[in-house]
Amino acid sequence: MTTATGQAAPLDLETMRACAERLLMRDAVEPSLAELGTLTLQLRGHILVAFPEVEAAVRALPEDAVPRTVASSASRRRACG
């Protein structure tokens, strides 16, 4: 996501956490099928929005850094569908 100036908009970490906590809390209530579908789409959207920021951070790491290798592998999987 970009702003009107063409810069990346900051990630909405509060919303991302709230969405994930909805499913991961110890006392979480099982969502209905419709809610589960909505939450799945939201979580996928959060991941897609985060990818460019993560990729930029990873590029700053040394080439032999394990986090860079893991992120590069995940990026290739994403590209392959």
Helices and strands as residue ranges (DSSP letters): H 13-24, H 33-59, H 66-79
